[in-house]
Amino acid sequence: MFTRQKKADVIIPTYKPDETVVMLVKRLLKQTYPIHEIHLINTETGVFPEELYCLEKVRVTHIPKTKFDHGGTRHFGAETSGADFLIYMTQDAVPVDERMIEKLLQPFEDETVAIAYGRQMPAADCKFIERYTRSFNYPEKGFVKSAADLKQMGIKTYFCSDVCAAYRKSVYEELGGFERRAIFNEDMIMAARVIQTGYRVAYAAEARVIHSHNYGWIQQFQRNFDLAVSQSDHPEIFEAVKSETEGIRLVKDTAKYLINRGRPWLIPSLVITSGFKYLGYRCGRNYKKLPRWMIRRCTMNPGYWLTVTDVKED
């Protein structure tokens, strides 16, 4: 077992937190690996469960909505932490069991591992196709990735998710931490830098959380638009690896899965959803050619664009 002498802080950005967040925090406090502190960085909305103020080891910081950023807010959490490991989670991810933190930190026994991310399991209401997507991105068996895997794995080499991920703080600081301005994908950008520097990223399949979304077509478009914007802004990372190939493989594998499971009638929905994803991705890769009004309709994070200057005006 990974030594418990190492301190681990959990950092969770929250927005309109509900009872799921209370349950998340309570489950974290019961983990076999003791957490030093749980830092909730809440975007002010006037809605916040009073119970969270009273739980042990919980610190709450409120920030105005204009100050929230996917990278900058998480980096603020890192700056306020004195722990050896930074564990990031989202407010809608709940540990499956009491060993989640323990299993997430085990890969760090290898000194070359700088990041470990956990397995996301589908929620009870998760749709059939999304359940397969979970298993595609988060298989049952764990592994460790390095620069040597780029040729075979491509963009998946850099895959990481702050829904449930741990960072070795010394390496995090060595590489400058998260992007201070990031519309999305701060985790993959950091994972790419880790791998390009010679460290490794672990997928800890036994560190499980319940987390899934039932996005509609427009939401899929918007999510992939933002993902592509982040890739476009970091050509030094993403120009050498292609995302489209992995997307095509997911569609093909999902179609085969639907046929094998006797649900071919879901294939039209898969095709349409994939079309919205691809269209959103292509628009995001070319966002600098779009007028600001169109970008505001394409994005899932309109607040991010309030201070962006290198786009066409309305």
N, C-alpha and C positions, 0 to 999 in steps of 0.2 A: 504493500500500500504506500502511496505517496506520503511523504512526511507531513504530519500535521503541524509542524513547527512553522511552516510557511503560511503567511497571512494571505487571505483571499477576500477581496471586497466584491460585492455584487452591485452593479450600476444599472439602473433601470429608468430610462426616460418614460414619463407618463403624460397622458392627455385625457382628461375627463375619466380618471380612474374609477372603477366600479368594484363590485364584490370579487371579481376575478383577481384583481390586484391584491386584495386582502388575502385571498386564498393562496396566491402565489407567494406572498411574503411569509405567511405562516408555514407553508411547506418548506421554504428555504431555511427557516429557523429550526426545522427538525432534521436537517441533513446530517448524515454521519460524519461528513467533513465539516468542522465548525467554521462558520462564516464570521469574519471579523466585523464587517459592517455592511448593511444594505442601504445604498444611497438612492433615494427616489428623487429624480430631477423632474419636477412637475411644471408643465406649461400652464400658467394661470388661466383658470376658466371660472373660478368661483365654486367649482365642484371638487370636493376632496373628502374621502372617508375619514372621519375624525379618529376612528380606531387605529389608523396607521401612525398617528402621532404618539400612540401609547405603547407600541410594540418595542420590545428590547432590540438593541443593535440597529435600529432604523433611524436614518437621518433623512429629513425632507428639505429640499431646496426648491423654492418656487422661482420661476423665471417668466418674464413676459413672452407672449407668443412671438413677438418680433425678434426675439433673441434665440429662438430654437433653430437648431441646424443638426442634421443627422450626424455630421462629423464633429462640429464644434461643441455641441452639447455633450457628446460622449467624451470628448477630450477634456472638457471642464471637469467631468467626473474623475478622469484619470489624474488630473492635476491636484485634486483635493484628496486623493487616496495615498495612504502610506503603505499599502499592501504590496506583497511580492507578485500577486496575480490579480489581474483585473478581469472580472467575469461580467460580461454584458448580456442582458436579456431584454426582451420586449414584454410589455405589460399583458399580452395575451398568450404568453407561453407558460405552461404550468408543468413542473417536474412530475414525471410518472411515478417516481419512487424516492426514497430517502437517500439513495446512493448516487444521485445525479451529479452533484458537485464532486464527489470522490472519483467517479469514473471520468469526469471531464478533465480533472487535473492529473490523472495517472500518466498520460503521455509525456508530461513534463519531466518524468524521471530521465528521459533522454534530453540531454542538455542542448541538442540541436533543434529541438521543437520549440517554436516561439508562439504558436497559436494552436488551439484545439477547439473544434466546434462539435456540437452534439447532434443527435438524431431527432428529427421532427416527425412526430407521429400524428396521424389524422385524428381530428376530433370526431365525436359521435355523429355530428351532422354533416360531415365532409362528403361531398358528392363523389360518385364512383370514379370519374376520370381524375379528379384531383387526388384521390387516394393512390392511384397508380403513379402520379407525378411525385408524390411524397416518397414512394419506394424507389423511384428512378433517381431522385436526387439524394436520398438518404437510405442506402442499402443496409442490410442487417449486419454486415461485417465491416469493421473499421480498417483504416489504413493510414499511412503517412505519405505525404507528397513532398517532392523536392523539384528542383529545376530539371533533374534528369527525366521527369515524367512529362515535360512539356510536349515532346514530340508525339507521344502516344495519347495523352489526355487532353491536350490543347487547353481551351479556356477553363475546363474543369479543374485544371491544376490550381488555379487561383480561387476556386470556389470556396466560400466561407460565409457564415451567416451569424450576425449579431443577435439573432433571435435567441441563441444560446451559444456563446463563445467565450473562451478564456485566452488571455494574452499574458505572456511573460513580461512584466512591467519593464525590466531592464532593457529588453530588446525594443519594446514599444517606444521607450524614451530615446534609445539609440537611433531609431529611424524617424524620430520627429513626431510620432503619434499620428492620429487621424487627420485627414484634411480638415482644415477649420471651416471651409465652405464646401459642403457636399450635399447635392440634392438627393443622393441615394448611393448605395454601393460602397460606402466607406469601408466596409469589412473586406470586400474583394480587393480594393485598392491597397489596403494595408497588407493583406495576405500576399499579393503580388510582390510588393516591396520586400517582404520577409523572404520569399522564395528567391527573388533576384539577388538578394544579399548573401544567400548561402544557407539560410536557416530552413526549417521544415515546418509544414502545417499538418496537423493530425486530425483525422475524422474519428471522433470517439463515439462509436455506434452504441455503446452501452450507456452513454449519458443521454437519456431520453426525456423529451418534453412533448407535451400535447400542444400542437400548433398547426393550424391549417386555415385557409380562406376559401370561401365560395364566391370568388370574384365574378362579376358579370363581364360582358364583352367590352364595355367602355372602360371599366376598371382595369382589365387586362391591357387594353391599349395604353392607358395612362401609365401603368406600372412599367411597361416595357419602353415607353417613351422616356421616362426618367432614368431607367437603367441605361439606355443608349446615350442619353445626354452625359452621364457620368463617364461612359467609355470614350465618347468623343472628346471630352475635356482632358483625357489622359492617354493620348496616343502613345506615349513612351511605354505604356503598359499593354494596351489592348490592340495596337496596330499589328503586332506580330502574331496574334492569335485570333482566330475567327470564332464568333459566337453562333453564326448561322448554322454551321455544320452540326453543332450540338443540338440546336433547336429542331433541325430536320430529323435527327436520330430519335429525339423524344417523340415527335409526331408519329413516325413509323412504328416505333416500339409500342406506343399506346394503341395504335390502330390494331396491331397484331394481338395485343392483350385483350382488346374489346371483342375481337372475333373469337379468340380462344375461350373467353369467358361467356360466350353466347349472347353478347350485347352489341351486335353490329349496328343497331339503330342509333347508337350514340356517336357513330363515326361522323355524321353531318355536323353535330354540335362540336366535335373535336376539330373538324376542318375550319368551321367558322371562327371558333375561339383562336385557333392557330393563326388564322388570317388577321384577326385584330391584333394579336401579339406582334406579328411580323410588321404590319403597317405602323404600329406604334414605335417599334424598334427603328424602322427606316426613317420615320419622321424625326425621332430623337437624334439619330446620327447626323441629320442635316438641319438641326434646330437653328443654326445661325443664318440659314436662308429664309426662315419663317418670320413673319411679323409678330410682334409681342402679343397682340390680341389672340392670335392662333395658338401661340405657345401656352397662354393661360388656359385655353380650352383643352389642350393636349396633356397637360401635366397633372399629376396627383398632388403636387406640392406648390400651389400658386404663390404662397408667401416667399418661397425661395427666389422668385423672379423680381421681387420688388427692388432689389439692389443690383441686379445683373444689368450691365451696360452694353455688352457686346452683341446685342441682337437688334434686328430692325424695329424701328418704332412703328406704332399703329398708323 
